[in-house]
Every structure is written in C-alpha cells, then in structure tokens.
C-alpha cells in the first residue's frame, strides 16, 4: 500500500506538471515564496539527476529494461524475505521500489501515451522521465521518484547494520 501511494503521488505530480507546463512560468505560484526552489517542466531521457541524458536510443532502451528488472527484482526479494525484515527495512525498500517504479512507468509508457514532448520514436520502453524540481544549490533537476530513491539509498547506507535481514 505504501509503495502504491508513493507511485500514485509521483505519477500525479508528473502528469500535473505535464498538463500545466505552459503556465508554470507564469507568476503567482506558492513556490515563488521559496527563494531557492522552482517547479519547471523538463524531460530526461537518461537516469536520475540527468545522468546519461541524450545518450541515444540504445542507452535509453537499456535503462528502461534495467528499471523494469530492478523493480521486479526488489519486489521479489522483499516478498520472499518479508517475514525477516523490520518495519524500517520495509520502509527503505518501499522508497527504493516506489522510486524505481515511478521512473519505470515514465520510461516504458509515456511516449506511447503521448506524455512526452520530445519523442525518440521507439514506442514502448523509449519514453522520457519528467523532472520538475529545481533547487538553486543543487544543479540537477529531479522528480519525486528520484527523491524516493535517494532517500532510500541514504537510509540504507547510513543504517545498513540496523536493517534486519541485510547485514547477516
């Protein structure tokens, strides 16, 4: 349920930004009161934080299949070891799975569904991920799914020994 909620939140925000991209630059938004923060529309054909952006069709196809594999692998791993994990471990995996699934949906379906302005013409598995958060002190533009993955990785690395079922 947690993963489903986070994926829905990520996808809802991405679609809201896509359908409102023309008015995001107009004045009067609440985030204008935060001096270092902005919400914009950007398509990313690479991976988190714009890495490997504009790398071409084959890299895009590889990244899309890798995302699908990562989501299924993590989901399978958590499912078979569910009873061994603490609540915190499930929380960390929930963040990782929901972030990967959110970006996976973009890269697999968005071009076919017409949710990309910059199509590379490959159909399924060739959609771009929609990024929207711009923070002045952090150059890459990112989305909620990237944030879920980053927080999950940070928590997993920082509390590695405390995560039951992972350290031994």
N, C-alpha and C positions, 0 to 999 in steps of 0.2 A: 504494500500500500504506500509506503514511504517513497519507494522508487517511482511508482506511478504518479504520485503527487508532484515530485520534483520534475519529472519529464513533462508533465502537463504544464507546469509553471514555465519551464524553459520554452516549450513549443508555443505557448500562448504569447509570451513576450516576443519571441521571434516573429510570429505572424502579425502581431500588433505593429511591430516596427516595420515589417514589410509593407503592410497596407497603409501605413501612415508616413512612409519615408518622405513624401513630398512636403509634409507640414512640420517635420521635426526641426527644421531650421528656422521656423517662424518664432517670434518672441512670445513669452508668456508661460512657458513650461515651468513646473515646480523645481526641476533640477538646475535651473539657471541661478537659483539662490545659493548653490554649492559651487564655489569658485573654481574648484579643480576637477569638476565632473561634468560630463556631457553624454547625451544619448544620440547616436547617429545611426545611419544605415551603411553597412559595409559587407560585401560578400567576400568570403575567404575560401579559396579552393584548396588550401593546404590543411594544416593541422592547428592545434591550439596556438594562440597568440600570433598567428600569421606565418608560422614556420612552414617552409616549403610551398608558400603561396605562389601561384603562377608557374608551377613546375611541369605542367603538361598533363595530358590525358592519362598516360600510363601510371604516373605517380599518383594521380587522383584516384584512379581505379584501385591501385594497391592500398591506398589509405582507406578507401571505403570498405574494401573487403577486410582489412585489418580491424577496423572499428566493429564490423559485424562479428568477426571472430572473437574479439576482446569481450564484447557484451555477452555473447553466448558462453564463453569460457568462464567468465567471472560468475555469471548466473548459475551455471552448472556447479562450479566449485562451491559456492555458498549453499546451494541446495543440498548437495551430498554431505556437507560438513556443518549444516545449520545447527544441529544439536550441540556441537562442540564450541560454538562461538559465543562470546559475551555480547551483551547489547551494544557496547561500544564498537566491537569489531563489525557487527552487522551494520551499524551506523556508517562506519568508514566504507565498507563495501557498498552500501546503499548510495553514498555520494559518488563513488567511482562508477558504479553501474549506471546510475541515472545520468551522469555527465557524458559517459561514452554513448549511451543510448540516445540522448538528446542530439548530439552531433551526428550520430549514425543515421538518424531519421532524416536530417538535412541532406547528408551526402548521398543517401540512397534514393530518396523520393522527391526532393524539392525541385529538381529540374523537370521531371516528368509532370509534376503537379502545377508547374508554372509559377513557383515561388522564388525564382531567381531571375534577375535582370540580365546577368552575364552567363549565357548558356555555352557550354563547351560542346554540346551536340551529341553526347554519348547516351542520353536517356537514363535508365536506371543506373545507380552507382556513380553518377557523374555530377550530382548537384553540389552547389556551394553551401557552406555553412554561413549563416547570418550572424554577424557580430554587431554589437551595438554600444558597449560601454567604453568610453574614452576617459581616462584619468590622466591629468596633466603630468604627474610624476612617474607614470608607467607607460612608456610609448606604445606597446601593442594594444590594439583594440580587441576586446574579448566579449564573451557572452556568459549567460548563467551556467551553461554546461561546462565551459572552461573553468569557471569558478568552483563548481562542484568537484571536478577532477583535481584541481589544485589544492583545495581544502582537504579532500580525501587523501591525497598523496602526502601532504604535510602532516596530517594527523597520523597516518600510517607509519611514516618515517620517524616522527617525533616520539610516538608512543609504541614503537614496534614491540618492545619487551612486554608491554602491558596487554597487548592484543592476544587473547587466548586463542590457541589453535594455530597461531602463526609462528611463534617463537620456539616451538618444540613440542 
